[in-house]
Amino acid sequence: MISRRNIRVKVMQTLYALETMEPGTVKPGTATSLLNEKLDQTSQIFTYLLYCLTRVAQYAEIDAQTRASKHLPSAEDLQVNTKIAGNEFIYQIISDKGFQVNLEQWKLKHLPEQEMLRKLYNTLTASDIYKTYIQDPSRTKAGEKEIMEYLYKEVISKSELFVQHMEDNFLHWGDDQDMMDLLVANYMHKPHLFNFLQLISKEKLEYAKELLLTVIDKKEYCLELIKPKLQNWDPERIAAVDMLLMEMGVCEFLYFPTIPTKVTINEYIDLAKAYSTPQSGQFVNGILDNILKDLDQASQIKKIDRTKK
C-alpha cells in the first residue's frame, strides 16, 4: 500500500541521519531502529488522517448538543442534522481494532484541536454537496462514500489550517502527503483490505531494510565506482543527499535483480530534484548513467524479469 518511492525516501532519511550522528554513537541495530521509526511515522500519519476524518464528521453531534443547550435555542438550533456522524465509513474506521491500537500506541487522540475541527465542520456544512446529502434521508453506499471523499479531498486536504497542523505535529508530513491522498482514496474504495497493524507489506519492509543495510555494507565499493565519475567535482563539496542517492542507485543496480535499471535511474532523478539542489536531478542522472554503462560492459548487471518468475 505504501509506495517504493516512499520507502526510498525513508531509507535516504535514515542514511542521512546516520551520517550526521556523532562517531561512536551508532551501535548495532541503530540503523534498522531509525528506519522503523521513520516507517512508523507513515503509518501514524495515515491513522491520524482517518481519525481526523471521523472527528470532523462526529462534530455534527457536538454542534447539535451545543446549539440545543443555548439559553434560547432557535428552531434551527434544535434541528441540526447529524446524519454524517452515523456514516458507515465512520463506523468502519472506529470499529477496526488495529486502528484503535494505533491510536492508543501513538497517543494520537489528543492531537486534534477542537477549534480546528469546528472550522473544518463549518466548511463542510456550508457546501452544496453536504446540504444535498443531509436532505436525503436514505443511506446508500455510494452516497455515504461520496460525502466522506468530499470531506477529505475538498475540506480537510485543502485547509491551510489543517496542513499547518500536520506540519506542526508530523515532521515528515510533506514527504508523505501525496501518498496519503492515494491511501485514503484506496481505503474508501476497499476498507476491508486494510490492516492498520501492517500498512507496509512484508515485501516492502524487507526491501527497505535490505536497501538500507546494503548501502551501509557496500558504501566503500559504491564510492569506488562513483568517485572516478566526478571528474572536476570535489566529493567533499557535493551535496550529501546526492551522494546518498547515488550510492542507493548503484546498490539497486547491483544487488536488487528484480528492479529494472531504468526504474532505478528515474526514481533517483526524481528524488534528487525533490530533496536536493535544482541541478541535482541532472547531476545524479549523468553519474548513474555512466556507472551503469560501465557495469553493463563488465557484465555485472544481472536482472530478473519479475513477470516470468
C-alpha positions as CSV (number, residue, x, y, z in Angstrom):
1,M,0.0,0.0,0.0
2,I,2.9,2.3,0.7
3,S,4.9,3.0,-2.5
4,R,8.5,2.1,-3.1
5,R,9.3,5.8,-3.7
6,N,8.2,6.5,-0.1
7,I,10.4,3.6,1.1
8,R,13.4,5.0,-0.7
9,V,12.8,8.4,0.9
10,K,12.7,6.8,4.4
11,V,15.9,4.9,3.6
12,M,17.6,8.1,2.4
13,Q,16.5,10.0,5.5
14,T,17.8,7.2,7.7
15,L,21.2,7.1,5.9
16,Y,21.4,10.9,6.3
17,A,20.6,10.7,10.0
18,L,23.3,8.1,10.5
19,E,25.9,10.2,8.7
20,T,25.1,13.2,11.0
21,M,25.4,11.2,14.2
22,E,28.4,11.6,16.4
23,P,31.2,9.0,15.9
24,G,30.8,6.1,18.3
25,T,27.1,6.6,18.8
26,V,26.0,4.3,16.0
27,K,25.6,0.9,17.6
28,P,24.4,-2.4,16.1
29,G,20.8,-2.1,15.4
30,T,20.7,1.7,15.3
31,A,20.2,1.8,11.5
32,T,17.2,-0.5,11.4
33,S,15.8,1.1,14.6
34,L,15.9,4.5,12.9
35,L,14.3,3.2,9.7
36,N,11.5,1.5,11.7
37,E,10.8,4.9,13.4
38,K,10.5,6.6,10.0
39,L,8.3,3.9,8.6
40,D,6.1,4.1,11.7
41,Q,5.7,7.8,11.0
42,T,4.0,7.0,7.8
43,S,1.6,4.6,9.5
44,Q,0.9,7.2,12.2
45,I,0.0,9.8,9.6
46,F,-2.4,7.5,7.8
47,T,-4.1,6.5,11.1
48,Y,-4.3,10.1,12.2
49,L,-5.8,11.3,8.9
50,L,-8.6,8.8,9.2
51,Y,-9.1,9.7,12.9
52,C,-9.5,13.4,11.9
53,L,-12.0,12.4,9.3
54,T,-14.1,10.7,11.9
55,R,-13.8,13.6,14.4
56,V,-15.0,16.2,11.8
57,A,-17.9,14.0,10.9
58,Q,-18.8,13.3,14.5
59,Y,-18.6,17.1,15.3
60,A,-22.2,17.2,14.0
61,E,-23.3,15.7,17.3
62,I,-21.3,18.2,19.3
63,D,-22.7,21.0,17.2
64,A,-26.3,19.7,17.8
65,Q,-25.7,19.5,21.5
66,T,-24.1,22.9,21.7
67,R,-26.9,24.6,19.9
68,A,-29.6,22.8,21.8
69,S,-28.0,23.9,25.1
70,K,-28.4,27.6,24.3
71,H,-30.4,29.7,26.7
72,L,-32.9,30.4,23.9
73,P,-32.3,28.0,21.1
74,S,-33.9,28.7,17.7
75,A,-35.9,26.2,15.7
76,E,-32.8,25.8,13.5
77,D,-30.7,25.2,16.6
78,L,-33.0,22.3,17.6
79,Q,-32.9,20.7,14.2
80,V,-29.2,20.2,13.4
81,N,-28.9,17.2,11.1
82,T,-26.4,14.7,12.5
83,K,-26.7,12.2,9.7
84,I,-23.0,12.3,8.8
85,A,-22.0,11.2,12.3
86,G,-23.6,7.8,11.6
87,N,-21.9,7.4,8.2
88,E,-21.0,3.8,7.6
89,F,-17.3,4.6,6.8
90,I,-17.0,6.3,10.2
91,Y,-18.2,3.1,11.8
92,Q,-15.9,1.0,9.6
93,I,-12.9,3.1,10.8
94,I,-13.6,3.3,14.5
95,S,-14.7,-0.3,14.9
96,D,-11.3,-1.5,13.5
97,K,-9.3,-3.0,16.4
98,G,-6.0,-2.2,14.6
99,F,-7.0,1.4,14.2
100,Q,-7.8,1.7,17.9
101,V,-4.5,0.0,18.8
102,N,-2.6,2.6,16.7
103,L,-4.4,5.5,18.3
104,E,-3.5,4.3,21.7
105,Q,0.1,3.2,20.9
106,W,1.0,6.6,19.3
107,K,-1.2,8.7,21.6
108,L,-3.0,10.4,18.7
109,K,-6.3,11.1,20.3
110,H,-5.1,14.3,22.0
111,L,-3.8,15.9,18.8
112,P,-6.9,17.3,17.1
113,E,-7.7,20.8,18.2
114,Q,-11.3,21.4,18.9
115,E,-11.3,24.8,17.1
116,M,-9.8,23.3,14.0
117,L,-12.4,20.5,14.0
118,R,-15.2,23.2,14.3
119,K,-13.8,25.2,11.4
120,L,-13.5,22.1,9.2
121,Y,-17.0,21.0,10.1
122,N,-18.4,24.5,9.3
123,T,-16.7,24.5,5.9
124,L,-18.3,21.1,5.2
125,T,-21.8,22.1,6.2
126,A,-21.6,25.3,4.1
127,S,-21.1,23.2,0.9
128,D,-23.8,22.4,-1.5
129,I,-22.8,18.7,-1.6
130,Y,-23.4,18.5,2.2
131,K,-26.7,20.2,2.0
132,T,-27.8,17.7,-0.7
133,Y,-26.5,14.8,1.5
134,I,-28.5,15.7,4.6
135,Q,-31.7,16.4,2.6
136,D,-31.7,12.7,1.5
137,P,-32.9,10.6,4.4
138,S,-31.7,7.4,2.8
139,R,-28.2,5.9,3.3
140,T,-26.9,4.5,0.0
141,K,-23.3,3.1,-0.1
142,A,-22.5,5.4,-2.9
143,G,-23.8,8.5,-1.1
144,E,-22.0,7.6,2.2
145,K,-18.8,7.2,0.3
146,E,-19.2,10.3,-1.8
147,I,-19.6,12.6,1.2
148,M,-16.6,11.2,3.0
149,E,-14.4,11.5,-0.1
150,Y,-15.6,15.1,-0.4
151,L,-14.8,15.8,3.3
152,Y,-11.2,14.5,2.8
153,K,-10.4,15.8,-0.7
154,E,-12.2,19.2,-0.7
155,V,-12.4,20.2,3.0
156,I,-9.6,18.6,5.0
157,S,-6.8,18.4,2.4
158,K,-7.4,21.9,1.1
159,S,-7.5,23.5,4.5
160,E,-4.4,25.7,5.2
161,L,-5.2,25.4,8.9
162,F,-5.1,21.6,8.7
163,V,-2.0,21.4,6.6
164,Q,-0.2,23.7,9.1
165,H,-1.5,21.4,11.9
166,M,0.0,18.4,10.2
167,E,3.3,20.2,9.6
168,D,3.5,21.1,13.3
169,N,2.8,17.6,14.5
170,F,4.4,15.3,11.9
171,L,8.0,16.2,10.9
172,H,7.8,14.3,7.5
173,W,4.3,15.2,6.6
174,G,5.5,16.8,3.3
175,D,7.2,13.6,2.3
176,D,4.0,11.5,2.8
177,Q,1.2,13.9,1.8
178,D,0.8,12.9,-1.9
179,M,0.9,9.2,-1.0
180,M,-1.7,9.7,1.8
181,D,-4.2,11.1,-0.7
182,L,-3.9,7.8,-2.6
183,L,-4.0,5.7,0.5
184,V,-7.1,7.4,1.8
185,A,-8.8,7.0,-1.6
186,N,-7.9,3.3,-1.6
187,Y,-9.3,2.9,1.9
188,M,-12.6,4.5,0.8
189,H,-12.8,2.0,-2.1
190,K,-11.9,-1.1,-0.2
191,P,-11.6,-0.6,3.6
192,H,-11.8,-4.3,4.3
193,L,-8.4,-4.8,2.7
194,F,-6.5,-2.6,5.1
195,N,-4.6,-3.9,8.1
196,F,-3.7,-1.0,10.3
197,L,-1.2,-3.1,12.2
198,Q,0.7,-3.9,8.9
199,L,0.2,-1.0,6.5
200,I,3.6,-1.8,5.0
201,S,3.7,-5.2,3.3
202,K,6.3,-7.7,4.4
203,E,7.8,-7.5,0.9
204,K,8.3,-3.7,1.1
205,L,9.5,-3.9,4.6
206,E,12.2,-6.4,3.6
207,Y,13.1,-4.2,0.6
208,A,13.5,-1.2,2.9
209,K,15.8,-3.0,5.4
210,E,17.8,-4.7,2.7
211,L,18.4,-1.5,0.8
212,L,19.4,0.3,4.0
213,L,21.8,-2.4,5.1
214,T,23.2,-3.0,1.6
215,V,24.1,0.7,1.2
216,I,25.8,0.7,4.6
217,D,27.7,-2.5,3.8
218,K,28.7,-1.7,0.2
219,K,29.4,2.0,0.8
220,E,33.2,1.8,0.1
221,Y,32.7,-0.2,-3.1
222,C,29.9,2.3,-4.3
223,L,32.3,5.2,-3.7
224,E,35.0,3.4,-5.8
225,L,32.5,3.4,-8.7
226,I,31.2,6.9,-8.1
227,K,34.3,9.0,-7.4
228,P,36.0,8.4,-10.8
229,K,32.9,9.8,-12.5
230,L,33.0,13.1,-10.6
231,Q,35.8,14.4,-12.8
232,N,36.5,18.0,-11.6
233,W,33.9,17.8,-8.7
234,D,35.3,17.7,-5.2
235,P,33.5,14.8,-3.5
236,E,33.5,16.8,-0.2
237,R,31.6,19.6,-1.8
238,I,28.9,17.5,-3.5
239,A,25.5,17.7,-1.7
240,A,25.4,14.9,0.9
241,V,21.9,13.9,-0.3
242,D,23.2,13.5,-3.9
243,M,25.9,11.1,-2.7
244,L,23.5,9.0,-0.7
245,L,21.1,8.8,-3.7
246,M,23.9,7.7,-6.0
247,E,25.0,5.1,-3.5
248,M,21.4,3.8,-3.2
249,G,21.1,3.8,-7.0
250,V,24.3,1.8,-7.5
251,C,23.2,-0.7,-4.9
252,E,19.9,-1.2,-6.7
253,F,21.8,-1.8,-10.0
254,L,24.0,-4.5,-8.5
255,Y,22.1,-6.1,-5.7
256,F,18.3,-5.8,-6.5
257,P,17.8,-8.1,-9.5
258,T,14.0,-7.5,-9.7
259,I,14.2,-3.7,-10.1
260,P,14.9,-2.6,-13.7
261,T,17.8,-0.2,-14.1
262,K,15.6,2.3,-15.9
263,V,13.2,2.4,-12.9
264,T,16.1,2.9,-10.5
265,I,17.6,5.9,-12.5
266,N,14.2,7.6,-12.9
267,E,13.4,7.2,-9.2
268,Y,16.6,8.7,-8.0
269,I,16.5,11.5,-10.5
270,D,13.1,12.4,-9.1
271,L,14.3,12.2,-5.5
272,A,17.3,14.3,-6.3
273,K,15.1,17.0,-7.8
274,A,12.7,16.9,-4.8
275,Y,15.3,16.7,-1.9
276,S,18.5,18.3,-3.1
277,T,19.6,21.2,-5.3
278,P,18.0,22.4,-8.6
279,Q,20.9,20.8,-10.6
280,S,20.9,17.6,-8.7
281,G,18.5,15.7,-10.9
282,Q,20.7,16.2,-14.0
283,F,23.8,15.5,-12.0
284,V,22.6,12.2,-10.4
285,N,21.3,11.2,-13.8
286,G,24.6,11.7,-15.5
287,I,26.7,9.9,-12.8
288,L,24.3,6.9,-12.5
289,D,24.0,6.6,-16.3
290,N,27.8,6.5,-16.7
291,I,28.2,3.9,-13.9
292,L,25.5,1.8,-15.4
293,K,27.3,1.7,-18.8
294,D,30.5,0.5,-17.2
295,L,28.7,-2.1,-15.2
296,D,26.9,-3.3,-18.3
297,Q,30.1,-3.6,-20.2
298,A,31.6,-5.6,-17.4
299,S,28.5,-7.8,-17.4
300,Q,27.9,-7.0,-13.7
301,I,24.2,-6.2,-14.1
302,K,22.0,-9.3,-13.5
303,K,18.3,-8.6,-13.7
304,I,15.4,-10.9,-13.4
305,D,12.1,-10.4,-15.3
306,R,9.6,-10.4,-12.4
307,T,6.7,-11.4,-14.7
308,K,8.4,-14.6,-15.6
309,K,9.3,-15.7,-12.1
